[in-house]
Amino acid sequence: MTNDRHALWPHSRTCPFRPGVVSPAIALICASLAVAWCYPVRAQPSDDTQAVAVATGSGPLETAIEVQKLEIAEGPGGKETREWIAAARLNVGDEVHYTVRVRNPGKAAVDDIVVTKRLPFGVRYLRNSAVGPAAEVQFSLDGGKTFATPEALARVAGGSRKTQRKTLENDYTHVRWVLSKPLDPSSTALLRFRATFS
C-alpha cells in the first residue's frame, strides 16, 4: 500500500478541528519547543507526500507503508480470536497498526536518517507504541513544524507529567523517528506504531 489516505477514509468525514486554529496552550508549547527541544526540520514536503511517510538522510531512501487493523471475532467454542488484517476499511474504535518500511536502495550506507509520518485526521496515537531500531521517537503538536519527545512535551506543558502526556497525545499531528545508526545498502528498517480510529 503506497498511500494510506484513501484506505483510512472510506466514509465521507470532516476534520474535527479547523485548520490553522491552535489552542493557546499548544501554541505556547510549540513556541518553547522551537527554541529548546527540537531538531531542525530539513524541508517541508508537500501534503501529498506527507500522506505516506517522508525519509531524509545522507543518501537515497525509499519508503512504503503497511496499514493493518485488529479484527476481533468469535472462534470455535466461543473463544475470541484476534488477527491483524489489511485496513481496506475502518470503523470507529478500530485499532490500527502502521509499519513504515525504509529501504536503502543505494550502494553506500545512509546515516542521519529522519523519518516522519503524519497522523491522518481521526487517528489517535496509542501511548508507547512507536518503535524503531536504535531510534529516538518524537512527536509534533503543530503540524510538523517542531518535534520533541513525549517527556520534553510534558515538561514544557507543566503540571502533572502523567496527565499532560495523556492530554497531549490526543493532539499529536506527526510521529518522527531519528535513527542513531546508518542503514546499510539494500537494508530495510521497520518503524511501527499503533493508533485508534475515532
C-alpha positions as a Markdown table, in Angstrom:
| # | Residue | x | y | z |
|---|---|---|---|---|
| 1 | Met | 0.0 | 0.0 | 0.0 |
| 2 | Thr | 1.6 | 3.3 | -1.0 |
| 3 | Asn | -0.9 | 5.8 | 0.2 |
| 4 | Asp | -3.0 | 5.3 | 3.4 |
| 5 | Arg | -5.1 | 8.4 | 3.0 |
| 6 | His | -7.8 | 6.7 | 0.9 |
| 7 | Ala | -7.6 | 3.5 | 3.0 |
| 8 | Leu | -8.3 | 5.5 | 6.1 |
| 9 | Trp | -11.2 | 7.5 | 4.7 |
| 10 | Pro | -13.8 | 5.0 | 3.3 |
| 11 | His | -16.5 | 7.3 | 4.6 |
| 12 | Ser | -17.1 | 10.9 | 4.0 |
| 13 | Arg | -15.8 | 12.7 | 7.1 |
| 14 | Thr | -14.7 | 16.1 | 8.0 |
| 15 | Cys | -11.8 | 17.3 | 10.2 |
| 16 | Pro | -12.9 | 17.8 | 13.8 |
| 17 | Phe | -10.6 | 20.8 | 14.1 |
| 18 | Arg | -10.5 | 23.9 | 11.9 |
| 19 | Pro | -7.1 | 24.1 | 10.0 |
| 20 | Gly | -4.9 | 26.8 | 11.4 |
| 21 | Val | -6.6 | 27.0 | 14.7 |
| 22 | Val | -4.4 | 26.1 | 17.6 |
| 23 | Ser | -5.2 | 26.4 | 21.3 |
| 24 | Pro | -3.1 | 29.0 | 23.3 |
| 25 | Ala | -1.6 | 26.2 | 25.4 |
| 26 | Ile | -0.4 | 24.2 | 22.4 |
| 27 | Ala | 0.9 | 27.4 | 20.7 |
| 28 | Leu | 3.0 | 28.1 | 23.8 |
| 29 | Ile | 4.4 | 24.6 | 24.0 |
| 30 | Cys | 5.3 | 24.7 | 20.3 |
| 31 | Ala | 7.0 | 28.1 | 20.6 |
| 32 | Ser | 9.1 | 26.9 | 23.5 |
| 33 | Leu | 10.0 | 23.7 | 21.7 |
| 34 | Ala | 11.2 | 25.6 | 18.7 |
| 35 | Val | 13.9 | 27.0 | 20.8 |
| 36 | Ala | 14.7 | 24.4 | 23.4 |
| 37 | Trp | 13.7 | 20.9 | 22.4 |
| 38 | Cys | 13.6 | 20.4 | 18.6 |
| 39 | Tyr | 15.8 | 19.1 | 15.8 |
| 40 | Pro | 15.7 | 21.4 | 12.8 |
| 41 | Val | 13.2 | 20.5 | 10.1 |
| 42 | Arg | 15.1 | 19.9 | 6.9 |
| 43 | Ala | 12.5 | 20.5 | 4.3 |
| 44 | Gln | 8.7 | 20.9 | 4.2 |
| 45 | Pro | 7.3 | 18.1 | 2.0 |
| 46 | Ser | 4.1 | 18.5 | 0.0 |
| 47 | Asp | 0.9 | 17.5 | 1.6 |
| 48 | Asp | 0.5 | 14.6 | -0.8 |
| 49 | Thr | 4.0 | 13.3 | 0.2 |
| 50 | Gln | 3.1 | 13.6 | 3.9 |
| 51 | Ala | 0.1 | 11.2 | 3.3 |
| 52 | Val | 2.7 | 8.4 | 3.3 |
| 53 | Ala | 6.0 | 8.9 | 5.1 |
| 54 | Val | 9.0 | 11.2 | 4.4 |
| 55 | Ala | 12.5 | 9.9 | 4.9 |
| 56 | Thr | 15.7 | 12.1 | 4.7 |
| 57 | Gly | 19.3 | 11.1 | 5.2 |
| 58 | Ser | 22.8 | 11.4 | 3.7 |
| 59 | Gly | 21.7 | 9.3 | 0.7 |
| 60 | Pro | 18.7 | 8.0 | -1.2 |
| 61 | Leu | 15.9 | 6.3 | 0.8 |
| 62 | Glu | 12.7 | 4.6 | -0.3 |
| 63 | Thr | 9.6 | 4.3 | 1.9 |
| 64 | Ala | 6.5 | 2.2 | 1.9 |
| 65 | Ile | 3.7 | 1.8 | 4.4 |
| 66 | Glu | 1.5 | -1.0 | 5.5 |
| 67 | Val | -1.7 | -0.3 | 7.4 |
| 68 | Gln | -3.5 | -3.1 | 9.3 |
| 69 | Lys | -6.4 | -3.2 | 11.7 |
| 70 | Leu | -7.1 | -5.5 | 14.5 |
| 71 | Glu | -10.0 | -7.8 | 13.8 |
| 72 | Ile | -11.6 | -9.5 | 16.9 |
| 73 | Ala | -14.0 | -12.3 | 16.2 |
| 74 | Glu | -15.6 | -15.3 | 17.9 |
| 75 | Gly | -14.0 | -18.5 | 17.0 |
| 76 | Pro | -14.8 | -22.2 | 17.7 |
| 77 | Gly | -16.3 | -22.8 | 21.1 |
| 78 | Gly | -16.9 | -19.1 | 21.6 |
| 79 | Lys | -13.2 | -18.4 | 22.0 |
| 80 | Glu | -12.1 | -14.9 | 21.0 |
| 81 | Thr | -9.8 | -14.7 | 18.0 |
| 82 | Arg | -7.6 | -11.6 | 17.3 |
| 83 | Glu | -6.0 | -11.1 | 13.9 |
| 84 | Trp | -4.3 | -8.2 | 12.0 |
| 85 | Ile | -5.8 | -7.7 | 8.6 |
| 86 | Ala | -5.3 | -5.2 | 5.8 |
| 87 | Ala | -7.1 | -1.9 | 6.7 |
| 88 | Ala | -9.1 | -1.5 | 3.5 |
| 89 | Arg | -12.0 | 0.0 | 5.6 |
| 90 | Leu | -12.0 | 1.4 | 9.1 |
| 91 | Asn | -14.8 | 1.7 | 11.6 |
| 92 | Val | -14.9 | 3.9 | 14.7 |
| 93 | Gly | -13.0 | 2.3 | 17.5 |
| 94 | Asp | -10.7 | 0.2 | 15.3 |
| 95 | Glu | -7.1 | -0.3 | 16.4 |
| 96 | Val | -4.7 | 0.4 | 13.6 |
| 97 | His | -1.1 | -0.8 | 13.2 |
| 98 | Tyr | 1.3 | 1.1 | 10.9 |
| 99 | Thr | 4.5 | -0.3 | 9.6 |
| 100 | Val | 6.8 | 2.1 | 7.7 |
| 101 | Arg | 9.5 | 0.3 | 5.7 |
| 102 | Val | 12.5 | 2.4 | 5.0 |
| 103 | Arg | 15.0 | 0.9 | 2.4 |
| 104 | Asn | 18.4 | 2.0 | 1.3 |
| 105 | Pro | 18.5 | 1.3 | -2.5 |
| 106 | Gly | 22.0 | 2.7 | -2.9 |
| 107 | Lys | 25.5 | 1.2 | -2.7 |
| 108 | Ala | 26.7 | 3.1 | 0.4 |
| 109 | Ala | 25.4 | 3.3 | 3.9 |
| 110 | Val | 23.0 | 6.1 | 4.7 |
| 111 | Asp | 23.2 | 8.0 | 8.0 |
| 112 | Asp | 21.4 | 11.0 | 9.6 |
| 113 | Ile | 18.1 | 9.3 | 8.9 |
| 114 | Val | 14.9 | 11.0 | 10.0 |
| 115 | Val | 11.5 | 9.5 | 9.1 |
| 116 | Thr | 8.3 | 11.4 | 9.6 |
| 117 | Lys | 4.7 | 10.2 | 9.3 |
| 118 | Arg | 1.7 | 12.4 | 9.6 |
| 119 | Leu | -1.3 | 11.1 | 11.6 |
| 120 | Pro | -4.4 | 11.2 | 9.5 |
| 121 | Phe | -7.4 | 13.1 | 10.9 |
| 122 | Gly | -9.4 | 10.9 | 13.2 |
| 123 | Val | -6.4 | 8.7 | 14.1 |
| 124 | Arg | -5.1 | 9.0 | 17.7 |
| 125 | Tyr | -1.7 | 7.6 | 18.7 |
| 126 | Leu | -1.5 | 4.8 | 21.3 |
| 127 | Arg | 1.0 | 5.5 | 24.1 |
| 128 | Asn | 4.4 | 3.8 | 23.9 |
| 129 | Ser | 3.5 | 2.0 | 20.7 |
| 130 | Ala | 6.1 | 3.7 | 18.4 |
| 131 | Val | 9.3 | 1.7 | 18.0 |
| 132 | Gly | 12.2 | 1.6 | 15.6 |
| 133 | Pro | 15.8 | 0.2 | 15.5 |
| 134 | Ala | 18.1 | 2.4 | 17.5 |
| 135 | Ala | 15.7 | 5.3 | 17.1 |
| 136 | Glu | 14.5 | 8.2 | 19.2 |
| 137 | Val | 10.8 | 8.7 | 18.7 |
| 138 | Gln | 9.5 | 12.3 | 18.7 |
| 139 | Phe | 6.1 | 13.9 | 18.1 |
| 140 | Ser | 4.7 | 17.2 | 16.8 |
| 141 | Leu | 1.7 | 19.2 | 18.1 |
| 142 | Asp | 1.9 | 21.9 | 15.4 |
| 143 | Gly | 1.5 | 20.1 | 12.1 |
| 144 | Gly | 5.1 | 19.0 | 11.8 |
| 145 | Lys | 6.9 | 22.3 | 12.4 |
| 146 | Thr | 8.5 | 21.3 | 15.6 |
| 147 | Phe | 9.2 | 17.9 | 17.3 |
| 148 | Ala | 10.2 | 16.7 | 20.7 |
| 149 | Thr | 10.0 | 13.6 | 22.9 |
| 150 | Pro | 6.8 | 13.0 | 24.9 |
| 151 | Glu | 8.8 | 13.7 | 28.1 |
| 152 | Ala | 10.0 | 17.1 | 26.7 |
| 153 | Leu | 6.5 | 18.0 | 25.6 |
| 154 | Ala | 5.1 | 17.2 | 29.0 |
| 155 | Arg | 7.9 | 19.2 | 30.7 |
| 156 | Val | 7.2 | 22.3 | 28.7 |
| 157 | Ala | 3.4 | 22.0 | 29.3 |
| 158 | Gly | 4.0 | 21.9 | 33.1 |
| 159 | Gly | 1.7 | 20.4 | 35.7 |
| 160 | Ser | 1.4 | 16.7 | 36.3 |
| 161 | Arg | 3.7 | 15.0 | 33.7 |
| 162 | Lys | 1.4 | 11.9 | 33.5 |
| 163 | Thr | -1.7 | 13.9 | 33.0 |
| 164 | Gln | 0.0 | 16.3 | 30.5 |
| 165 | Arg | 1.3 | 13.3 | 28.4 |
| 166 | Lys | -2.1 | 11.8 | 28.1 |
| 167 | Thr | -3.7 | 15.1 | 27.1 |
| 168 | Leu | -1.0 | 15.9 | 24.6 |
| 169 | Glu | -1.1 | 12.5 | 23.0 |
| 170 | Asn | -4.6 | 13.3 | 21.7 |
| 171 | Asp | -3.2 | 16.3 | 19.9 |
| 172 | Tyr | -0.2 | 14.7 | 18.1 |
| 173 | Thr | -0.1 | 15.5 | 14.4 |
| 174 | His | 3.0 | 13.7 | 13.4 |
| 175 | Val | 5.4 | 10.9 | 14.6 |
| 176 | Arg | 9.0 | 11.0 | 13.8 |
| 177 | Trp | 11.9 | 8.6 | 14.2 |
| 178 | Val | 15.5 | 9.8 | 14.4 |
| 179 | Leu | 17.8 | 6.8 | 13.7 |
| 180 | Ser | 21.1 | 6.8 | 15.5 |
| 181 | Lys | 22.7 | 4.1 | 13.3 |
| 182 | Pro | 23.4 | 4.1 | 9.5 |
| 183 | Leu | 21.3 | 1.9 | 7.2 |
| 184 | Asp | 23.4 | -0.4 | 5.1 |
| 185 | Pro | 23.0 | -0.8 | 1.3 |
| 186 | Ser | 19.9 | -2.9 | 0.4 |
| 187 | Ser | 18.8 | -3.0 | 4.1 |
| 188 | Thr | 15.4 | -2.1 | 5.4 |
| 189 | Ala | 14.4 | -0.6 | 8.7 |
| 190 | Leu | 10.9 | -1.3 | 10.1 |
| 191 | Leu | 9.3 | 1.5 | 12.1 |
| 192 | Arg | 6.0 | 0.9 | 13.8 |
| 193 | Phe | 3.2 | 2.5 | 15.8 |
| 194 | Arg | -0.4 | 1.8 | 16.7 |
| 195 | Ala | -3.4 | 4.2 | 16.9 |
| 196 | Thr | -7.1 | 4.2 | 17.2 |
| 197 | Phe | -9.6 | 5.4 | 14.7 |
| 198 | Ser | -12.4 | 7.7 | 16.0 |
